Amino acid sequence: MSIPMSMRKSPGTRSRPKNHHWVPQFYLRYFATPETRGSGQPQVWIFSKQESDGNEKLTNVRNVCGKRHLYAPQMHSGIRDWALDDLITGLEDTLAHLWPALAEGRVSIDRCEVRKGLALFAAVMYLRNPRVRTEVEQIHAQIVKTIRAVSFMSEGGFNAIEFEVKGERRILSMDNWREYQAWGKNEHDRFFCYFVRSEGIRLAEIFLKKRWAVVIADKETFITTDNPVCLHHETLDRHGVETEGAIITFPLSPTRILVMDDMHAEPANQCYSLAEGVGPSFNALLWSKANRFLITGRAVLEVLEEMVSLDTATD
């Protein structure tokens, strides 16, 4: 992934954290409780989809959405590769300066530098999630299963398999196959980081082609989650980012939410006031796409009751 030089940070200028946050702490601060948001110890309420996690908990943002060495895979030599961590840190540093205007003001999302920076930030946040790390490992398992089946059906096995990826022809030799099918955790970690770096710009370009709008609430309304950049479709269950009609929803703060869609007949780069009673619908969508945790500075019971009221209203 190519990051502008202004977003990069020179290696060795900071200590190396072992715990990597896939949802940035500067971003989570905006969803902290009002009394802790401006403090040095911002806290959020988290509530899990898993009953075994118990009731909601109040915790520091540094304890949320973190995983050990998520962006620093171990190389064959035993040392860790910090390239992706450096790129992400530079990107976060840049967006952190822009975020007050995005989260609390009326920044012009038609400004080229704003759109490009926010598109790349949203794309990387979508990709850097442990959900994607799990998905790439599952895809590897499926590829291995398929090739083993082909090899079993082919008399004498195979010397090489030719296939196509994104329009490019690839050849998998027997030697490469033996190595590929034996991948373990370190190989999957390295591929995940490669995937984030290689796909970030491409996904940002897809986001930039959509119609952008920011919905603004007159009071703190929106939650976020451990999977804040949400992909959904109003009519299709199975869809991808490039599917026509796919919608990207990204809460910027408790009063701002970014929507990227394909409704190009409608005005673009506008700010809209949140219609009365619609806030819980956005939150229900965000909660349905969460990996595990709802994150908010509001009373969790109040948020849940608002979403439950949607079901009651449609009965």
VEXTI-393277 format. One record per residue (C-alpha): residue number from 1; residue in three letters; x, y, z. Coordinates in pm, 1 decimal, always signed. Last residue first. Layout:
! VEXTI-393277
@resi NUM; resn ala; u X; v Y; w Z;
...
END
This chain:
! VEXTI-393277
@resi 315; resn asp; u -4495.1; v -590.9; w +1498.0;
@resi 314; resn thr; u -4293.6; v -316.1; w +1322.7;
@resi 313; resn ala; u -4290.8; v -73.7; w +1617.2;
@resi 312; resn thr; u -4190.3; v -347.3; w +1861.9;
@resi 311; resn asp; u -3890.7; v -439.9; w +1646.9;
@resi 310; resn leu; u -3774.6; v -77.7; w +1638.6;
@resi 309; resn ser; u -3834.6; v -45.3; w +2014.8;
@resi 308; resn val; u -3564.0; v -308.6; w +2067.0;
@resi 307; resn met; u -3312.0; v -66.6; w +1916.8;
@resi 306; resn glu; u -3410.2; v +214.9; w +2153.5;
@resi 305; resn glu; u -3406.7; v -25.9; w +2448.4;
@resi 304; resn leu; u -3054.4; v -133.6; w +2358.4;
@resi 303; resn val; u -2922.7; v +224.2; w +2352.4;
@resi 302; resn glu; u -3090.4; v +307.0; w +2684.4;
@resi 301; resn leu; u -2954.1; v -8.2; w +2845.4;
@resi 300; resn val; u -2604.7; v +80.8; w +2723.1;
@resi 299; resn ala; u -2608.0; v +422.8; w +2891.0;
@resi 298; resn arg; u -2420.2; v +651.4; w +2653.3;
@resi 297; resn gly; u -2046.6; v +669.0; w +2592.3;
@resi 296; resn thr; u -2068.2; v +385.0; w +2344.6;
@resi 295; resn ile; u -1905.6; v +66.7; w +2214.3;
@resi 294; resn leu; u -2098.0; v -244.5; w +2104.0;
@resi 293; resn phe; u -1869.9; v -546.0; w +2106.9;
@resi 292; resn arg; u -1846.3; v -882.4; w +1930.3;
@resi 291; resn asn; u -1780.2; v -872.0; w +1559.2;
@resi 290; resn ala; u -2023.4; v -586.7; w +1505.1;
@resi 289; resn lys; u -2230.4; v -592.2; w +1186.1;
@resi 288; resn ser; u -2569.0; v -629.5; w +1360.8;
@resi 287; resn trp; u -2469.0; v -360.5; w +1611.5;
@resi 286; resn leu; u -2393.5; v -110.9; w +1333.6;
@resi 285; resn leu; u -2729.4; v -182.7; w +1166.0;
@resi 284; resn ala; u -2916.9; v -151.0; w +1495.8;
@resi 283; resn asn; u -2734.7; v +176.3; w +1562.9;
@resi 282; resn phe; u -2840.9; v +321.7; w +1227.6;
@resi 281; resn ser; u -3200.0; v +217.1; w +1292.1;
@resi 280; resn pro; u -3184.2; v +358.1; w +1647.3;
@resi 279; resn gly; u -3098.2; v +702.8; w +1503.5;
@resi 278; resn val; u -3396.3; v +711.2; w +1265.9;
@resi 277; resn gly; u -3657.6; v +824.8; w +1520.8;
@resi 276; resn glu; u -3654.1; v +1189.1; w +1414.5;
@resi 275; resn ala; u -3466.1; v +1246.1; w +1091.0;
@resi 274; resn leu; u -3092.8; v +1302.6; w +1123.9;
@resi 273; resn ser; u -2997.5; v +1633.5; w +963.9;
@resi 272; resn tyr; u -2820.9; v +1596.3; w +633.7;
@resi 271; resn cys; u -2471.7; v +1705.7; w +529.8;
@resi 270; resn gln; u -2400.5; v +1689.7; w +158.5;
@resi 269; resn asn; u -2108.7; v +1554.4; w -42.1;
@resi 268; resn ala; u -2331.8; v +1432.3; w -324.8;
@resi 267; resn pro; u -2680.1; v +1534.5; w -437.4;
@resi 266; resn glu; u -2897.6; v +1235.5; w -541.3;
@resi 265; resn ala; u -2881.7; v +1069.1; w -883.1;
@resi 264; resn his; u -2556.6; v +908.5; w -769.6;
@resi 263; resn met; u -2730.2; v +682.0; w -520.9;
@resi 262; resn asp; u -2436.7; v +439.4; w -513.6;
@resi 261; resn asp; u -2362.6; v +463.9; w -139.6;
@resi 260; resn met; u -2114.1; v +601.1; w +113.7;
@resi 259; resn val; u -2267.4; v +702.0; w +449.0;
@resi 258; resn leu; u -2068.3; v +889.1; w +713.9;
@resi 257; resn ile; u -2214.6; v +922.5; w +1063.9;
@resi 256; resn arg; u -2192.0; v +1226.7; w +1292.0;
@resi 255; resn thr; u -2336.7; v +1297.7; w +1638.5;
@resi 254; resn pro; u -2186.6; v +1015.1; w +1850.1;
@resi 253; resn ser; u -1870.3; v +1041.3; w +1639.3;
@resi 252; resn leu; u -1746.4; v +940.9; w +1293.1;
@resi 251; resn pro; u -1984.2; v +645.6; w +1253.4;
@resi 250; resn phe; u -1899.7; v +461.1; w +927.1;
@resi 249; resn thr; u -2161.8; v +314.4; w +692.5;
@resi 248; resn ile; u -2059.3; v +168.3; w +356.0;
@resi 247; resn ile; u -2339.2; v +74.3; w +117.3;
@resi 246; resn ala; u -2333.4; v -183.4; w -162.4;
@resi 245; resn gly; u -2578.8; v -95.1; w -440.5;
@resi 244; resn glu; u -2367.0; v -237.0; w -720.6;
@resi 243; resn thr; u -2136.3; v -499.9; w -572.2;
@resi 242; resn glu; u -1777.7; v -370.7; w -545.0;
@resi 241; resn val; u -1764.1; v -400.7; w -165.3;
@resi 240; resn gly; u -1901.6; v -752.0; w -180.8;
@resi 239; resn his; u -2245.2; v -908.5; w -173.1;
@resi 238; resn arg; u -2444.5; v -1205.3; w -45.8;
@resi 237; resn asp; u -2757.9; v -1106.0; w +146.2;
@resi 236; resn leu; u -2879.9; v -869.9; w -124.7;
@resi 235; resn thr; u -3160.2; v -610.5; w -107.5;
@resi 234; resn glu; u -3050.6; v -319.7; w +112.0;
@resi 233; resn his; u -2681.0; v -401.0; w +99.7;
@resi 232; resn his; u -2426.0; v -384.0; w +380.4;
@resi 231; resn leu; u -2060.7; v -306.9; w +453.3;
@resi 230; resn cys; u -1981.5; v -155.7; w +791.0;
@resi 229; resn val; u -1670.3; v +40.7; w +890.7;
@resi 228; resn pro; u -1703.4; v +28.0; w +1271.0;
@resi 227; resn asn; u -1613.5; v -337.2; w +1336.6;
@resi 226; resn asp; u -1531.3; v -331.1; w +1710.9;
@resi 225; resn thr; u -1839.5; v -112.9; w +1745.2;
@resi 224; resn thr; u -1963.5; v +246.8; w +1730.5;
@resi 223; resn ile; u -2272.2; v +406.7; w +1878.5;
@resi 222; resn phe; u -2466.0; v +698.0; w +1735.1;
@resi 221; resn thr; u -2697.4; v +930.4; w +1925.6;
@resi 220; resn glu; u -2532.8; v +1222.0; w +2102.2;
@resi 219; resn lys; u -2760.6; v +1517.9; w +2029.6;
@resi 218; resn asp; u -2855.7; v +1723.9; w +1721.7;
@resi 217; resn ala; u -2772.9; v +1431.2; w +1493.9;
@resi 216; resn ile; u -2580.6; v +1482.9; w +1169.9;
@resi 215; resn val; u -2586.7; v +1251.2; w +868.2;
@resi 214; resn val; u -2282.4; v +1286.4; w +644.7;
@resi 213; resn ala; u -2313.4; v +1205.2; w +274.4;
@resi 212; resn trp; u -2081.7; v +1053.7; w +17.0;
@resi 211; resn arg; u -2173.0; v +914.0; w -326.3;
@resi 210; resn lys; u -1937.7; v +632.9; w -418.3;
@resi 209; resn lys; u -1630.9; v +647.5; w -642.3;
@resi 208; resn leu; u -1405.6; v +747.5; w -350.8;
@resi 207; resn phe; u -1494.1; v +426.5; w -163.0;
@resi 206; resn ile; u -1372.7; v +215.3; w -455.9;
@resi 205; resn glu; u -1048.1; v +416.3; w -464.0;
@resi 204; resn ala; u -1003.2; v +353.9; w -89.9;
@resi 203; resn leu; u -1042.5; v -19.8; w -155.7;
@resi 202; resn arg; u -763.7; v -15.7; w -414.5;
@resi 201; resn ile; u -537.2; v +192.2; w -188.4;
@resi 200; resn gly; u -575.9; v -45.2; w +104.4;
@resi 199; resn glu; u -553.7; v -372.3; w -89.8;
@resi 198; resn ser; u -176.1; v -427.8; w -100.4;
@resi 197; resn arg; u -99.0; v -305.2; w +250.9;
@resi 196; resn val; u -388.8; v -484.7; w +419.6;
@resi 195; resn phe; u -316.8; v -803.6; w +221.3;
@resi 194; resn tyr; u +54.7; v -798.0; w +306.5;
@resi 193; resn cys; u -34.7; v -767.9; w +675.0;
@resi 192; resn phe; u -274.0; v -1064.0; w +647.3;
@resi 191; resn phe; u -13.7; v -1262.2; w +449.8;
@resi 190; resn arg; u +243.2; v -1216.1; w +724.5;
@resi 189; resn asp; u +3.1; v -1326.3; w +996.8;
@resi 188; resn his; u -103.3; v -1627.9; w +787.9;
@resi 187; resn glu; u +259.4; v -1729.0; w +743.7;
@resi 186; resn asn; u +328.0; v -1687.6; w +1115.2;
@resi 185; resn lys; u +21.0; v -1890.1; w +1213.1;
@resi 184; resn gly; u +97.6; v -2191.3; w +993.8;
@resi 183; resn trp; u +124.5; v -2251.2; w +619.4;
@resi 182; resn ala; u +186.6; v -2613.7; w +521.4;
@resi 181; resn gln; u -39.4; v -2598.0; w +214.1;
@resi 180; resn tyr; u +166.9; v -2313.5; w +71.5;
@resi 179; resn glu; u +507.2; v -2478.9; w +113.5;
@resi 178; resn arg; u +404.4; v -2801.4; w -57.9;
@resi 177; resn trp; u +224.9; v -2599.3; w -324.4;
@resi 176; resn asn; u +530.0; v -2385.1; w -393.9;
@resi 175; resn asp; u +733.7; v -2700.3; w -459.7;
@resi 174; resn met; u +455.7; v -2845.9; w -677.1;
@resi 173; resn ser; u +435.6; v -2525.7; w -877.7;
@resi 172; resn leu; u +152.4; v -2275.9; w -850.2;
@resi 171; resn ile; u +120.8; v -2067.4; w -1165.6;
@resi 170; resn arg; u -59.9; v -1734.3; w -1171.9;
@resi 169; resn arg; u -247.3; v -1557.8; w -1450.7;
@resi 168; resn glu; u -357.6; v -1204.5; w -1367.2;
@resi 167; resn gly; u -717.5; v -1092.6; w -1417.7;
@resi 166; resn lys; u -788.7; v -1041.1; w -1050.0;
@resi 165; resn val; u -640.3; v -1382.8; w -965.8;
@resi 164; resn glu; u -627.1; v -1648.0; w -1238.4;
@resi 163; resn phe; u -513.1; v -2008.8; w -1214.6;
@resi 162; resn glu; u -244.5; v -2241.6; w -1343.5;
@resi 161; resn ile; u -159.4; v -2554.9; w -1144.8;
@resi 160; resn ala; u +182.0; v -2718.9; w -1166.2;
@resi 159; resn asn; u +339.2; v -3064.0; w -1164.6;
@resi 158; resn phe; u +18.7; v -3246.2; w -1078.3;
@resi 157; resn gly; u -104.4; v -3564.1; w -906.8;
@resi 156; resn gly; u -25.1; v -3896.0; w -1079.1;
@resi 155; resn glu; u -376.3; v -3934.9; w -1213.0;
@resi 154; resn ser; u -569.6; v -3618.9; w -1137.1;
@resi 153; resn met; u -872.7; v -3669.7; w -910.8;
@resi 152; resn phe; u -664.3; v -3654.3; w -593.7;
@resi 151; resn ser; u -478.1; v -3346.2; w -718.1;
@resi 150; resn val; u -806.5; v -3167.4; w -791.3;
@resi 149; resn ala; u -936.6; v -3253.2; w -441.6;
@resi 148; resn arg; u -612.2; v -3137.7; w -283.6;
@resi 147; resn ile; u -639.5; v -2816.4; w -482.1;
@resi 146; resn thr; u -989.3; v -2750.7; w -350.6;
@resi 145; resn lys; u -904.0; v -2822.6; w +14.2;
@resi 144; resn val; u -593.9; v -2603.2; w -2.4;
@resi 143; resn ile; u -795.8; v -2319.3; w -157.0;
@resi 142; resn gln; u -1063.0; v -2355.3; w +113.5;
@resi 141; resn ala; u -804.7; v -2349.1; w +392.6;
@resi 140; resn his; u -643.0; v -2038.4; w +243.2;
@resi 139; resn ile; u -983.4; v -1868.9; w +223.5;
@resi 138; resn gln; u -1040.9; v -1947.5; w +591.1;
@resi 137; resn glu; u -704.7; v -1794.5; w +680.2;
@resi 136; resn val; u -793.0; v -1482.6; w +480.8;
@resi 135; resn glu; u -1127.9; v -1461.8; w +663.0;
@resi 134; resn thr; u -977.3; v -1484.5; w +1011.9;
@resi 133; resn arg; u -736.4; v -1194.7; w +944.9;
@resi 132; resn val; u -1030.1; v -1007.0; w +790.2;
@resi 131; resn arg; u -1227.8; v -1040.2; w +1113.6;
@resi 130; resn pro; u -911.8; v -934.9; w +1298.4;
@resi 129; resn asn; u -976.2; v -586.9; w +1149.0;
@resi 128; resn arg; u -700.8; v -423.8; w +944.6;
@resi 127; resn leu; u -911.2; v -431.2; w +626.0;
@resi 126; resn tyr; u -1206.2; v -210.1; w +722.6;
@resi 125; resn met; u -982.1; v +27.6; w +917.1;
@resi 124; resn val; u -751.2; v +49.7; w +614.1;
@resi 123; resn ala; u -1041.4; v +140.5; w +387.7;
@resi 122; resn ala; u -1182.5; v +395.2; w +633.8;
@resi 121; resn phe; u -842.6; v +567.9; w +669.7;
@resi 120; resn leu; u -787.1; v +562.3; w +293.1;
@resi 119; resn ala; u -1129.8; v +714.3; w +225.8;
@resi 118; resn leu; u -1079.7; v +972.6; w +502.4;
@resi 117; resn gly; u -748.1; v +1090.1; w +359.2;
@resi 116; resn lys; u -874.5; v +1096.0; w +2.2;
@resi 115; resn arg; u -1197.5; v +1274.3; w +92.2;
@resi 114; resn val; u -1026.4; v +1538.1; w +307.3;
@resi 113; resn glu; u -751.9; v +1606.0; w +52.3;
@resi 112; resn cys; u -1004.8; v +1641.3; w -230.1;
@resi 111; resn arg; u -1242.3; v +1875.1; w -47.6;
@resi 110; resn asp; u -1595.8; v +1747.6; w -117.0;
@resi 109; resn ile; u -1622.9; v +1630.7; w +243.5;
@resi 108; resn ser; u -1643.3; v +1991.8; w +357.2;
@resi 107; resn val; u -1601.4; v +1985.6; w +735.5;
@resi 106; resn arg; u -1916.5; v +2063.0; w +930.8;
@resi 105; resn gly; u -1797.5; v +2037.7; w +1287.9;
@resi 104; resn glu; u -1790.6; v +1784.3; w +1571.4;
@resi 103; resn ala; u -1653.9; v +1454.5; w +1447.1;
@resi 102; resn leu; u -1512.2; v +1558.7; w +1110.3;
@resi 101; resn ala; u -1369.2; v +1888.7; w +1236.2;
@resi 100; resn pro; u -1224.3; v +1723.0; w +1547.3;
@resi 99; resn trp; u -1094.6; v +1435.6; w +1330.3;
@resi 98; resn leu; u -854.7; v +1621.6; w +1103.0;
@resi 97; resn his; u -558.3; v +1622.0; w +1340.4;
@resi 96; resn ala; u -620.5; v +1256.8; w +1432.2;
@resi 95; resn leu; u -634.0; v +1176.9; w +1059.8;
@resi 94; resn thr; u -266.2; v +1259.3; w +1007.1;
@resi 93; resn asp; u -139.6; v +1074.9; w +1315.6;
@resi 92; resn glu; u -358.2; v +776.3; w +1224.7;
@resi 91; resn leu; u -206.4; v +751.5; w +877.5;
@resi 90; resn gly; u +146.9; v +770.9; w +1014.5;
@resi 89; resn thr; u +72.6; v +505.1; w +1274.5;
@resi 88; resn ile; u -84.9; v +279.2; w +1011.5;
@resi 87; resn leu; u +220.4; v +302.9; w +786.6;
@resi 86; resn asp; u +461.4; v +233.3; w +1073.7;
@resi 85; resn asp; u +255.2; v -64.9; w +1191.1;
@resi 84; resn leu; u +251.5; v -200.0; w +835.3;
@resi 83; resn ala; u +632.0; v -187.0; w +811.4;
@resi 82; resn trp; u +702.3; v -325.8; w +1159.7;
@resi 81; resn asp; u +826.6; v -670.7; w +1049.7;
@resi 80; resn arg; u +919.2; v -872.8; w +1356.1;
@resi 79; resn ile; u +1240.9; v -1064.5; w +1407.1;
@resi 78; resn gly; u +1254.7; v -1445.1; w +1405.5;
@resi 77; resn ser; u +1454.6; v -1473.0; w +1083.5;
@resi 76; resn his; u +1156.8; v -1628.2; w +904.1;
@resi 75; resn met; u +958.0; v -1313.1; w +984.3;
@resi 74; resn gln; u +723.0; v -1258.1; w +1277.7;
@resi 73; resn pro; u +424.8; v -1044.8; w +1194.1;
@resi 72; resn ala; u +400.2; v -689.8; w +1330.4;
@resi 71; resn tyr; u +49.8; v -559.2; w +1255.9;
@resi 70; resn leu; u -151.5; v -772.2; w +1500.5;
@resi 69; resn his; u +139.8; v -790.0; w +1745.1;
@resi 68; resn arg; u -90.3; v -852.3; w +2044.3;
@resi 67; resn lys; u -451.6; v -759.2; w +1980.0;
@resi 66; resn gly; u -642.2; v -447.1; w +2082.5;
@resi 65; resn cys; u -1004.1; v -351.7; w +2024.4;
@resi 64; resn val; u -1066.3; v -196.8; w +2367.6;
@resi 63; resn asn; u -833.7; v -182.5; w +2669.0;
@resi 62; resn arg; u -671.3; v +146.6; w +2562.2;
@resi 61; resn val; u -1020.6; v +299.3; w +2550.6;
@resi 60; resn asn; u -1043.2; v +266.2; w +2930.0;
@resi 59; resn thr; u -1327.9; v +49.0; w +3054.8;
@resi 58; resn leu; u -1689.8; v +61.1; w +3168.6;
@resi 57; resn lys; u -1847.7; v -281.9; w +3137.1;
@resi 56; resn glu; u -2184.1; v -405.7; w +3008.8;
@resi 55; resn asn; u -2311.7; v -733.1; w +3148.6;
@resi 54; resn gly; u -2157.1; v -1076.4; w +3113.0;
@resi 53; resn asp; u -1891.7; v -1186.5; w +2866.2;
@resi 52; resn ser; u -2037.6; v -1540.3; w +2862.7;
@resi 51; resn glu; u -2351.8; v -1397.9; w +2702.5;
@resi 50; resn gln; u -2158.1; v -1320.6; w +2386.4;
@resi 49; resn lys; u -2291.1; v -1025.2; w +2188.8;
@resi 48; resn ser; u -2083.2; v -803.4; w +2413.9;
@resi 47; resn phe; u -2142.0; v -461.1; w +2566.6;
@resi 46; resn ile; u -1874.0; v -196.7; w +2602.0;
@resi 45; resn trp; u -1908.2; v +135.8; w +2783.3;
@resi 44; resn val; u -1628.0; v +376.8; w +2711.0;
@resi 43; resn gln; u -1360.0; v +546.0; w +2920.2;
@resi 42; resn pro; u -1118.4; v +831.1; w +2849.4;
@resi 41; resn gln; u -821.5; v +839.7; w +3090.0;
@resi 40; resn gly; u -627.5; v +1158.9; w +3014.0;
@resi 39; resn ser; u -949.1; v +1355.8; w +3035.8;
@resi 38; resn gly; u -1158.5; v +1525.0; w +2769.1;
@resi 37; resn arg; u -1386.7; v +1228.8; w +2710.7;
@resi 36; resn thr; u -1410.9; v +1126.7; w +3076.7;
@resi 35; resn glu; u -1728.7; v +1311.9; w +3186.5;
@resi 34; resn pro; u -1895.1; v +1282.8; w +2845.8;
@resi 33; resn thr; u -1848.3; v +903.8; w +2836.3;
@resi 32; resn ala; u -1612.8; v +801.6; w +2558.5;
@resi 31; resn phe; u -1726.7; v +781.2; w +2195.6;
@resi 30; resn tyr; u -1490.9; v +1060.3; w +2082.0;
@resi 29; resn arg; u -1205.1; v +884.1; w +2261.7;
@resi 28; resn leu; u -1263.3; v +577.8; w +2041.9;
@resi 27; resn tyr; u -1118.8; v +764.7; w +1742.4;
@resi 26; resn phe; u -799.0; v +867.2; w +1922.5;
@resi 25; resn gln; u -769.7; v +508.2; w +2049.4;
@resi 24; resn pro; u -767.0; v +367.0; w +1700.2;
@resi 23; resn val; u -988.1; v +65.5; w +1614.2;
@resi 22; resn trp; u -749.6; v -213.2; w +1509.1;
@resi 21; resn his; u -544.6; v -144.8; w +1819.7;
@resi 20; resn his; u -201.9; v -310.7; w +1834.8;
@resi 19; resn asn; u -65.1; v -438.1; w +2166.4;
@resi 18; resn lys; u +310.3; v -497.4; w +2157.2;
@resi 17; resn pro; u +392.7; v -129.6; w +2122.9;
@resi 16; resn arg; u +731.6; v -40.7; w +1969.7;
@resi 15; resn ser; u +885.8; v +269.4; w +2118.0;
@resi 14; resn arg; u +898.4; v +568.4; w +1891.5;
@resi 13; resn thr; u +1130.4; v +743.2; w +1644.2;
@resi 12; resn gly; u +1306.5; v +419.1; w +1544.5;
@resi 11; resn pro; u +1147.4; v +392.3; w +1204.8;
@resi 10; resn ser; u +1059.3; v +725.5; w +1043.1;
@resi 9; resn lys; u +690.4; v +805.5; w +1031.9;
@resi 8; resn arg; u +488.2; v +818.9; w +716.0;
@resi 7; resn met; u +177.9; v +1025.0; w +646.2;
@resi 6; resn ser; u +362.9; v +1315.1; w +483.7;
@resi 5; resn met; u +542.0; v +1062.8; w +261.1;
@resi 4; resn pro; u +210.4; v +965.9; w +102.1;
@resi 3; resn ile; u +115.1; v +600.8; w +169.1;
@resi 2; resn ser; u +153.0; v +332.3; w -99.4;
@resi 1; resn met; u +0.0; v +0.0; w +0.0;
END
